Amino acid sequence: MTAWRRLRLPLLAGLPVFLILLGLGTWQWQRLQWKTALLAELASAEAGPARPLDDATPTPWTKVFSNGRFRHDREALLGLEVRGGVLGAQLLTPLERDGAAPLLVVRGWVPLEGNAPLDRPAGPVRVEGYLRPGETADSFAARDDLAKKRFYTLDPAVIGPAIGQPGLAPFALVALGATPPGVLPATAQSLPRPANNHLGYVITWYGLALAELGVFITFARRRLKEPADEPRL
């Protein structure tokens, strides 16, 4: 058996793993480029002016505005969120609009306990924010309490009839804006941004590929220095 033939089996065993690690690193690099571009688009949209809401072709997570009148008598709560050690939820309020379906507005965070006064503007209002697509509850979602108007899934088709506002648009408008200290609800301050951890994954997968390559090179050098097997008679 020649010296190089000794490496045939280790090479056949290690090459697929090496290629898989390179493939995973390349995939994460592509994801990094996509996520970086997406975050740049969100930052640009956040800095730019809001566009009028087009119900015919709504684009999720874009900055828009809509006009109408709040129905504060049909408020509801969404989810659970702790802020400053205080348990609260997102305040949902229908916005009735002329010539369009009523729109569910996520106005911001409010505490569940206490009697903190809430800002409830009367008359015509302009609400600026970003579009959030409707959701459908799965088997792992918390159960909505329809009687208490407490919801854990943003599903307008379910929320609307429960609060006496059927026919809601199939998406919601998450209000944006600066909230003065002590004023509730605490409105969202920015568009949501997904985490961008892909660079760490790129380094991990490529690093493992290089480590495997280094181990194989070290092994191959030692293997090639071993004396050849004596031929059998």
C-alpha positions as CSV (number, residue, x, y, z in Angstrom):
1,M,0.0,0.0,0.0
2,T,1.5,3.4,-1.0
3,A,1.8,6.2,1.5
4,W,-1.0,8.3,-0.1
5,R,-3.4,5.3,-0.2
6,R,-3.3,5.4,3.6
7,L,-5.2,8.7,3.6
8,R,-8.0,7.5,1.3
9,L,-10.4,6.3,4.0
10,P,-9.8,9.3,6.4
11,L,-10.2,11.7,3.4
12,L,-13.5,10.0,2.3
13,A,-14.8,10.2,5.9
14,G,-13.7,13.8,6.5
15,L,-14.5,15.5,3.2
16,P,-18.3,15.4,3.4
17,V,-18.1,16.9,6.9
18,F,-15.8,19.6,5.6
19,L,-18.1,20.4,2.7
20,I,-21.2,20.5,5.0
21,L,-19.4,23.0,7.4
22,L,-18.4,25.2,4.4
23,G,-22.0,25.1,3.1
24,L,-23.4,26.1,6.5
25,G,-21.0,29.0,6.7
26,T,-21.8,30.2,3.2
27,W,-25.5,29.9,4.0
28,Q,-25.1,32.0,7.1
29,W,-23.0,34.5,5.1
30,Q,-25.9,34.9,2.7
31,R,-28.3,35.3,5.5
32,L,-26.1,38.0,7.0
33,Q,-26.2,40.0,3.8
34,W,-30.0,39.6,3.6
35,K,-30.5,40.6,7.2
36,T,-28.2,43.6,6.9
37,A,-30.1,44.9,3.9
38,L,-33.4,44.3,5.6
39,L,-32.3,46.3,8.7
40,A,-31.1,49.1,6.4
41,E,-34.5,49.2,4.8
42,L,-36.3,49.3,8.1
43,A,-34.0,52.2,9.3
44,S,-34.7,54.1,6.1
45,A,-38.4,53.6,6.4
46,E,-38.4,54.7,10.0
47,A,-36.5,57.9,9.1
48,G,-38.8,58.7,6.2
49,P,-42.3,60.0,6.2
50,A,-45.3,57.8,6.7
51,R,-47.4,56.9,3.6
52,P,-51.2,56.8,3.5
53,L,-52.5,53.3,4.3
54,D,-53.6,51.4,1.2
55,D,-56.0,48.7,2.3
56,A,-55.9,47.1,-1.1
57,T,-52.2,46.3,-1.1
58,P,-51.0,46.6,2.6
59,T,-47.3,45.9,3.0
60,P,-46.4,44.5,6.5
61,W,-43.9,46.4,8.6
62,T,-44.1,49.6,6.6
63,K,-44.6,53.0,8.0
64,V,-48.1,54.4,7.2
65,F,-50.8,56.6,8.6
66,S,-54.6,56.4,8.7
67,N,-57.4,58.8,9.8
68,G,-60.5,58.0,11.8
69,R,-62.1,58.0,15.2
70,F,-61.2,55.8,18.1
71,R,-63.8,53.6,19.7
72,H,-62.5,53.7,23.3
73,D,-65.6,51.8,24.5
74,R,-64.4,48.7,22.6
75,E,-60.8,48.5,24.0
76,A,-59.0,45.3,24.6
77,L,-55.7,44.0,25.8
78,L,-53.1,42.0,24.0
79,G,-50.4,39.8,25.5
80,L,-48.3,40.2,28.6
81,E,-45.2,42.4,29.1
82,V,-43.2,43.4,32.1
83,R,-41.8,47.0,32.2
84,G,-40.0,48.3,35.2
85,G,-41.2,45.4,37.3
86,V,-44.8,46.2,36.4
87,L,-46.9,43.6,34.5
88,G,-48.8,45.1,31.6
89,A,-50.2,44.5,28.1
90,Q,-50.7,46.3,24.8
91,L,-53.8,48.4,24.5
92,L,-56.0,47.6,21.4
93,T,-58.5,50.2,20.2
94,P,-60.6,50.0,17.0
95,L,-60.3,53.0,14.6
96,E,-63.4,53.6,12.6
97,R,-62.6,55.1,9.2
98,D,-64.8,56.7,6.5
99,G,-65.1,54.4,3.5
100,A,-62.9,51.7,4.8
101,A,-63.0,48.8,7.2
102,P,-62.4,49.6,10.9
103,L,-58.8,49.1,11.8
104,L,-57.4,47.6,15.0
105,V,-54.7,50.0,16.5
106,V,-52.1,48.7,19.0
107,R,-51.8,52.0,20.9
108,G,-49.1,50.9,23.4
109,W,-48.3,49.4,26.7
110,V,-50.5,49.9,29.8
111,P,-50.2,48.4,33.3
112,L,-52.7,45.7,34.3
113,E,-53.2,47.0,37.8
114,G,-53.8,50.4,39.2
115,N,-55.9,53.3,38.0
116,A,-53.3,55.2,35.9
117,P,-55.1,57.7,33.6
118,L,-55.0,56.8,29.8
119,D,-54.9,59.3,27.0
120,R,-58.1,58.7,25.0
121,P,-58.3,61.4,22.2
122,A,-61.8,62.2,21.1
123,G,-62.9,63.2,17.6
124,P,-60.9,62.8,14.3
125,V,-57.4,61.6,14.8
126,R,-54.4,60.7,12.5
127,V,-52.6,57.6,13.7
128,E,-49.1,57.0,12.4
129,G,-47.3,53.7,12.8
130,Y,-46.3,50.4,11.1
131,L,-48.5,47.6,9.8
132,R,-48.5,44.4,11.6
133,P,-50.0,41.4,9.9
134,G,-52.8,39.4,11.6
135,E,-51.9,36.1,13.2
136,T,-53.6,32.8,13.8
137,A,-53.4,31.0,17.1
138,D,-51.6,27.6,17.1
139,S,-51.8,24.8,19.6
140,F,-49.1,26.4,21.8
141,A,-50.7,29.8,22.1
142,A,-52.3,31.0,25.3
143,R,-56.1,30.8,25.3
144,D,-57.8,34.1,24.8
145,D,-60.3,35.3,27.4
146,L,-63.1,36.7,25.2
147,A,-65.3,37.7,28.2
148,K,-62.6,39.9,29.7
149,K,-61.3,41.1,26.3
150,R,-57.9,39.7,26.9
151,F,-56.1,38.3,23.9
152,Y,-52.8,36.6,23.3
153,T,-52.9,36.3,19.5
154,L,-53.4,39.3,17.2
155,D,-56.2,37.8,15.1
156,P,-58.6,40.6,14.0
157,A,-61.2,38.0,12.9
158,V,-61.4,36.7,16.5
159,I,-60.9,40.0,18.3
160,G,-63.5,42.0,16.3
161,P,-66.6,40.0,17.2
162,A,-65.5,39.7,20.8
163,I,-65.3,43.4,21.3
164,G,-68.4,44.3,19.3
165,Q,-66.5,45.5,16.2
166,P,-66.9,42.9,13.5
167,G,-65.4,43.4,10.0
168,L,-62.0,44.6,11.2
169,A,-59.2,44.8,8.6
170,P,-57.1,41.6,8.6
171,F,-54.1,43.5,9.9
172,A,-53.3,46.0,12.7
173,L,-51.6,49.4,12.9
174,V,-49.0,49.7,15.7
175,A,-48.9,53.3,16.7
176,L,-45.5,55.1,16.7
177,G,-44.5,58.3,18.5
178,A,-42.8,59.9,21.4
179,T,-44.7,59.4,24.7
180,P,-44.3,62.2,27.3
181,P,-43.3,60.9,30.8
182,G,-46.2,59.7,32.8
183,V,-48.5,59.5,29.8
184,L,-50.2,56.2,28.9
185,P,-50.4,54.1,26.8
186,A,-46.6,54.0,26.2
187,T,-46.4,54.1,22.4
188,A,-43.8,52.1,20.5
189,Q,-40.8,54.2,19.6
190,S,-39.4,52.3,16.6
191,L,-40.2,49.7,14.0
192,P,-39.4,46.1,15.1
193,R,-35.9,44.9,14.1
194,P,-35.0,41.2,13.9
195,A,-31.8,40.0,15.6
196,N,-28.8,39.8,13.4
197,N,-26.6,37.1,14.9
198,H,-25.5,35.6,11.6
199,L,-21.9,36.9,11.7
200,G,-21.3,34.7,14.8
201,Y,-22.7,31.7,13.0
202,V,-20.5,32.4,10.0
203,I,-17.4,32.5,12.2
204,T,-18.5,29.3,14.0
205,W,-19.1,27.2,10.9
206,Y,-16.1,28.4,8.9
207,G,-14.0,28.1,12.1
208,L,-15.0,24.5,12.5
209,A,-14.2,23.8,8.8
210,L,-10.7,25.3,9.3
211,A,-10.3,23.3,12.5
212,E,-11.2,20.1,10.8
213,L,-8.8,20.9,7.9
214,G,-6.0,21.6,10.4
215,V,-6.6,18.3,12.2
216,F,-6.6,16.4,8.9
217,I,-3.3,18.1,7.7
218,T,-1.6,17.2,11.0
219,F,-2.9,13.6,10.8
220,A,-1.8,13.3,7.2
221,R,1.7,14.5,7.9
222,R,2.2,12.0,10.7
223,R,0.6,9.2,8.6
224,L,2.8,9.9,5.6
225,K,5.9,9.7,7.8
226,E,5.1,6.2,9.1
227,P,7.1,3.4,7.4
228,A,5.3,1.6,4.6
229,D,3.8,-1.8,5.3
230,E,6.1,-4.6,4.6
231,P,5.0,-6.6,1.5
232,R,3.6,-10.0,2.3
233,L,5.1,-13.2,0.7
